[in-house]
Amino acid sequence: MENTTFDIIIIGAGAVGIATALKLNTKYPSKKILVLEKENEVSAHQTGHNSGVIHSGIYYKPGSYKARLCVDGRRELVSFAKEHRVAHDICGKLIVATDPSELEHMNKVFGNGQKNGVEGLTLVGPKEIQEIEPYCRGIAGIHVSCTGIIDYAEVTKKYVEIFEAKFPQSKVITGAEAQEFEKHQDYTLIKTPKGNFSGKYIIACAGLQSDRIAKKEGTKSDAAIVGFRGDYYDLSEKGMKKVKHLIYPVPNPKFPFLGVHFTRMIQGGTECGPNAVFVFKREGYGKTDFSLKDTVEAFAFGGTWKFFAKHWKFGLDEYRGAFSKKLFLKRLNKLIPSLEMDDIVPGRAGVRAMALAPEGEMIDDFKIEKSGNALHVLNAPSPAATASLAIGAEIEKMASEFFNLS
């Protein structure tokens, strides 16, 4: 078993964890930084299971972390992808209103985009919608030309490659779950299956496990993570011709989910989805996956029950859609009425970590907490992958100040 000392230990090798390591070592080239990942590969969960969209920054509340970091992060990500030859395509997307009741919120989304400095936004009518997407029907929409597609698992692997090549004293170790934290006056010892590692400072970017890691490390938080699975269908060979770019509905302002949409993938093919279903296993990608520990923890948190009490109708509807292809298709038909049952085939699934406050409110913005010699990213929902380089830079600034790095 290995016993190694580092200046900074980062827990979690998703896009945010590795981007943070890269930004910190770029600022402090002599520091030894270790990234610990419990899985046997990087980007194994949220980063590797998302829809692969390079988000524009149009949806988010002006002035929020999300708004600022998404717009800055997107531009930096696209520059990074160009420089390092990571496959991507700035193909643009449509946000489509299909009912007059959606127009007010659609206009609010457009206004947010303008306030957030998102370039290339155009309001379009039914004729322009059909010119861009011939099979799509809507009464009005927003064309977002700066939205694109990429593979975030590939992005994260490229971050790792650059990080390890530029900073040979630093490293990423997979299969190294942070199981125990032993606090000492000037450092923390982390026990893992790959050995024990001591770090002067700890930064946790643990995604679906972020609240548990905070608790283990000794940082108190009133938020708890609840998982929501998103199921996807793929367009069949017959259905492929019906979607050219990305097509989204106007989101329901009551929920943080964007609604089922059509996403062309950088590796080929087009996905439809996702829905949003409460999971009984945090890292469970199957419809019947179950973990007693995860379920008991979720239901022991009062905020879960308060959330369910407020949104039980939405939750029930999502569950019905998860087990009924017919209902899933009905939602997709809002945007593409001609889509038929044999145009879609079952695809993959992803799980997103949603932080809930004790009163059952969804914590919508990024949430980062500091305590002692540790900094915890407790909530980094979408667009965290798009914004990863900007979030990494933000964490670097916070760590520099909070830990008085030099």
PyMOL commands that set and color helices and strands:
alter all, ss='L'
color gray80, all
select helices_A, chain A and resi 15-27+46-49+65-83+100-115+126-132+152-166+207-217+240-242+292-300+302-323+325-333+341-343+388-402
alter helices_A, ss='H'
color red, helices_A
select strands_A, chain A and resi 3-11+33-36+53-54+88-89+93-97+121-124+140-144+148-150+171-173+180-183+188-192+195-204+224-235+246-249+261-264+270-273+277-278+344-356+367-371+374-379
alter strands_A, ss='S'
color yellow, strands_A
deselect
rebuild
show_as cartoon
